[in-house]
Amino acid sequence: MPKIKTNRGAAKRFKRTVSGGFKRSQSHRRHILTKKSTKRKRQLREAATLHASDVRSAKRMLPYS
């Protein structure tokens, strides 16, 4: 059986958690930061978890994580 290729785009975006879920970074932190409040930017630093409906496709894209 051949090895399965990891989706490199997904590998850069998601990390596996100990409990089996996936961590992801928040969006809206790349540019146009002047109009966003300090509180909003600070809260966007925190990692979020991938939604339950997307976990199945993430597992398929990251077979060895």
PAKOL-21813 format. One record per atom (N, C-alpha, C): residue number from 1; residue in one letter; chain; atom name; x, y, z. Coordinates in steps of 0.001 Angstrom, whole numbers, m for minus. Layout:
REM residues N
[NUM,A,A,CA,[X,Y,Z]]
...
This chain:
REM residues 65
[1,M,A,N,[846,m1187,0]]
[1,M,A,CA,[0,0,0]]
[1,M,A,C,[891,1249,0]]
[2,P,A,N,[667,2184,m922]]
[2,P,A,CA,[1516,3383,m947]]
[2,P,A,C,[1184,4337,200]]
[3,K,A,N,[2161,5182,484]]
[3,K,A,CA,[1945,6198,1522]]
[3,K,A,C,[944,7230,1029]]
[4,I,A,N,[234,7852,1963]]
[4,I,A,CA,[m725,8904,1632]]
[4,I,A,C,[m21,10242,1776]]
[5,K,A,N,[m204,11115,798]]
[5,K,A,CA,[418,12431,874]]
[5,K,A,C,[m353,13332,1824]]
[6,T,A,N,[391,14086,2615]]
[6,T,A,CA,[m199,15081,3505]]
[6,T,A,C,[m495,16334,2694]]
[7,N,A,N,[m1643,16929,2908]]
[7,N,A,CA,[m1968,18210,2270]]
[7,N,A,C,[m1132,19291,2939]]
[8,R,A,N,[m193,19880,2202]]
[8,R,A,CA,[769,20803,2796]]
[8,R,A,C,[107,22100,3257]]
[9,G,A,N,[m940,22530,2592]]
[9,G,A,CA,[m1658,23733,3019]]
[9,G,A,C,[m2324,23528,4367]]
[10,A,A,N,[m2906,22340,4557]]
[10,A,A,CA,[m3560,22011,5824]]
[10,A,A,C,[m2518,21827,6926]]
[11,A,A,N,[m1364,21265,6587]]
[11,A,A,CA,[m309,21045,7579]]
[11,A,A,C,[206,22361,8155]]
[12,K,A,N,[191,23415,7344]]
[12,K,A,CA,[652,24724,7806]]
[12,K,A,C,[m419,25436,8641]]
[13,R,A,N,[m1675,25052,8481]]
[13,R,A,CA,[m2772,25754,9143]]
[13,R,A,C,[m3241,25083,10438]]
[14,F,A,N,[m3167,23768,10513]]
[14,F,A,CA,[m3735,23043,11646]]
[14,F,A,C,[m2682,22239,12394]]
[15,K,A,N,[m2849,22163,13711]]
[15,K,A,CA,[m2006,21310,14555]]
[15,K,A,C,[m2939,20414,15366]]
[16,R,A,N,[m2531,19176,15575]]
[16,R,A,CA,[m3345,18214,16314]]
[16,R,A,C,[m3256,18479,17808]]
[17,T,A,N,[m4379,18384,18516]]
[17,T,A,CA,[m4377,18516,19972]]
[17,T,A,C,[m4272,17134,20592]]
[18,V,A,N,[m3980,17095,21882]]
[18,V,A,CA,[m3817,15823,22591]]
[18,V,A,C,[m5125,15026,22597]]
[19,S,A,N,[m6237,15736,22697]]
[19,S,A,CA,[m7534,15058,22772]]
[19,S,A,C,[m8053,14609,21407]]
[20,G,A,N,[m7331,14928,20328]]
[20,G,A,CA,[m7726,14446,19004]]
[20,G,A,C,[m8358,15498,18114]]
[21,G,A,N,[m8538,16703,18619]]
[21,G,A,CA,[m9086,17777,17797]]
[21,G,A,C,[m7989,18480,17020]]
[22,F,A,N,[m8309,19650,16488]]
[22,F,A,CA,[m7326,20434,15746]]
[22,F,A,C,[m7351,21882,16198]]
[23,K,A,N,[m6156,22455,16370]]
[23,K,A,CA,[m6033,23875,16673]]
[23,K,A,C,[m5893,24630,15358]]
[24,R,A,N,[m6388,25850,15339]]
[24,R,A,CA,[m6212,26713,14167]]
[24,R,A,C,[m5998,28132,14644]]
[25,S,A,N,[m5389,28959,13801]]
[25,S,A,CA,[m5190,30358,14163]]
[25,S,A,C,[m6405,31164,13716]]
[26,Q,A,N,[m6618,32293,14369]]
[26,Q,A,CA,[m7752,33149,14068]]
[26,Q,A,C,[m7498,33940,12787]]
[27,S,A,N,[m8560,34283,12101]]
[27,S,A,CA,[m8450,35124,10912]]
[27,S,A,C,[m8542,36597,11319]]
[28,H,A,N,[m8403,37486,10362]]
[28,H,A,CA,[m8501,38954,10543]]
[28,H,A,C,[m7340,39543,11331]]
[29,R,A,N,[m6158,38928,11267]]
[29,R,A,CA,[m5004,39481,11955]]
[29,R,A,C,[m3877,39855,11002]]
[30,R,A,N,[m4121,39862,9703]]
[30,R,A,CA,[m3061,40060,8708]]
[30,R,A,C,[m2827,41526,8344]]
[31,H,A,N,[m3885,42266,8111]]
[31,H,A,CA,[m3716,43657,7669]]
[31,H,A,C,[m4933,44467,8097]]
[32,I,A,N,[m4896,45769,7824]]
[32,I,A,CA,[m5934,46725,8261]]
[32,I,A,C,[m6143,46596,9765]]
[33,L,A,N,[m5056,46710,10513]]
[33,L,A,CA,[m5115,46532,11959]]
[33,L,A,C,[m5356,47846,12701]]
[34,T,A,N,[m5229,48979,12007]]
[34,T,A,CA,[m5352,50273,12688]]
[34,T,A,C,[m6768,50529,13180]]
[35,K,A,N,[m7755,50079,12438]]
[35,K,A,CA,[m9143,50329,12841]]
[35,K,A,C,[m9662,49323,13872]]
[36,K,A,N,[m8931,48254,14076]]
[36,K,A,CA,[m9349,47243,15051]]
[36,K,A,C,[m8845,47627,16442]]
[37,S,A,N,[m9685,47399,17433]]
[37,S,A,CA,[m9323,47773,18798]]
[37,S,A,C,[m8228,46851,19331]]
[38,T,A,N,[m7514,47342,20338]]
[38,T,A,CA,[m6447,46560,20958]]
[38,T,A,C,[m6994,45276,21562]]
[39,K,A,N,[m8164,45385,22182]]
[39,K,A,CA,[m8803,44210,22789]]
[39,K,A,C,[m9111,43150,21738]]
[40,R,A,N,[m9635,43599,20607]]
[40,R,A,CA,[m9988,42672,19533]]
[40,R,A,C,[m8750,41973,18971]]
[41,K,A,N,[m7677,42724,18768]]
[41,K,A,CA,[m6434,42146,18244]]
[41,K,A,C,[m5809,41180,19240]]
[42,R,A,N,[m5880,41512,20522]]
[42,R,A,CA,[m5336,40655,21571]]
[42,R,A,C,[m6103,39327,21623]]
[43,Q,A,N,[m7420,39387,21508]]
[43,Q,A,CA,[m8235,38170,21558]]
[43,Q,A,C,[m8050,37298,20319]]
[44,L,A,N,[m7668,37915,19199]]
[44,L,A,CA,[m7427,37152,17976]]
[44,L,A,C,[m6109,36385,18013]]
[45,R,A,N,[m5243,36699,18974]]
[45,R,A,CA,[m3978,35974,19107]]
[45,R,A,C,[m4193,34535,19550]]
[46,E,A,N,[m5222,34320,20342]]
[46,E,A,CA,[m5471,32999,20907]]
[46,E,A,C,[m5862,31999,19820]]
[47,A,A,N,[m5390,30778,19966]]
[47,A,A,CA,[m5742,29724,19019]]
[47,A,A,C,[m7184,29287,19249]]
[48,A,A,N,[m7847,28932,18162]]
[48,A,A,CA,[m9216,28424,18242]]
[48,A,A,C,[m9200,26956,17833]]
[49,T,A,N,[m10281,26252,18145]]
[49,T,A,CA,[m10383,24857,17723]]
[49,T,A,C,[m11187,24780,16437]]
[50,L,A,N,[m10875,23802,15646]]
[50,L,A,CA,[m11597,23579,14400]]
[50,L,A,C,[m13004,23087,14716]]
[51,H,A,N,[m13971,23547,13963]]
[51,H,A,CA,[m15358,23160,14197]]
[51,H,A,C,[m15522,21654,13982]]
[52,A,A,N,[m16435,21056,14732]]
[52,A,A,CA,[m16638,19611,14715]]
[52,A,A,C,[m16974,19085,13311]]
[53,S,A,N,[m17685,19882,12519]]
[53,S,A,CA,[m18058,19440,11172]]
[53,S,A,C,[m16871,19423,10210]]
[54,D,A,N,[m15768,20109,10562]]
[54,D,A,CA,[m14586,20166,9690]]
[54,D,A,C,[m13483,19195,10108]]
[55,V,A,N,[m13628,18556,11252]]
[55,V,A,CA,[m12578,17678,11779]]
[55,V,A,C,[m12361,16472,10867]]
[56,R,A,N,[m13426,15929,10321]]
[56,R,A,CA,[m13313,14746,9467]]
[56,R,A,C,[m12460,15034,8237]]
[57,S,A,N,[m12681,16175,7589]]
[57,S,A,CA,[m11897,16505,6403]]
[57,S,A,C,[m10453,16840,6768]]
[58,A,A,N,[m10232,17430,7940]]
[58,A,A,CA,[m8875,17734,8387]]
[58,A,A,C,[m8095,16453,8661]]
[59,K,A,N,[m8752,15458,9243]]
[59,K,A,CA,[m8110,14165,9498]]
[59,K,A,C,[m7705,13494,8191]]
[60,R,A,N,[m8531,13663,7179]]
[60,R,A,CA,[m8241,13082,5871]]
[60,R,A,C,[m7044,13773,5210]]
[61,M,A,N,[m6930,15081,5408]]
[61,M,A,CA,[m5825,15836,4815]]
[61,M,A,C,[m4518,15652,5560]]
[62,L,A,N,[m4605,15306,6861]]
[62,L,A,CA,[m3418,15122,7700]]
[62,L,A,C,[m3389,13698,8250]]
[63,P,A,N,[m3061,12719,7417]]
[63,P,A,CA,[m3172,11325,7850]]
[63,P,A,C,[m2177,10903,8920]]
[64,Y,A,N,[m1026,11561,9026]]
[64,Y,A,CA,[18,11114,9965]]
[64,Y,A,C,[177,12027,11166]]
[65,S,A,N,[m737,12957,11348]]
[65,S,A,CA,[m603,13864,12509]]
[65,S,A,C,[m1307,13296,13732]]
